[in-house]
Amino acid sequence: MSLARRALLVSVRSKPILYTQARAASSSSHDHHDHHHEDSTVYPAESFGTPFWRNVLLLSIAGVAAVQFLPEAREDVYLTRWIAMYIRPHDYWINARYAAAMEQTSHNTLTLHDAKKPRGHIFRYPQSMVQASPFLNGVGMDVVQK
């Protein structure tokens, strides 16, 4: 790099650049004309008597009552016994899965044993099929039905 170019770059970097901040419309000094007026918004009085706080209180009471009066988790309650009456035991599902797998295996075995080779004719001299000339076709031999 030449010395003249380097000196030019150093001089360009050393000059301070002054930026003026652009003022948005909301930041002008003429925006605040309404500060001398009073706020005319009327807010309702705050209290714990609103429906929201009533519902919070009722849910809290219901939660405390549920903790106090519901049976312990280790007790065999009526609902647990009723659900257990309609649920099948674990061994039932193991047997059902095994039966389904055996049925699929027997179906696959029958399919394989009943399978037959496709019938086909084996030519003694297959090259004889390509020996004919394509130009020696009889009348109507090259017409394709649609």
Secondary structure, DSSP 8 states (H G I E B T S, - for coil): --HHHHHHHHHHHHS---------GGGSTT--SGGGS----------TTSHHHHHHHHHHHHHHHHHHHS--TTS--HHHHHHHHHS--HHHHHHHHHHHHHHHHHHHHHHHHH---------S-GGGGG-S-TT---TTTT----
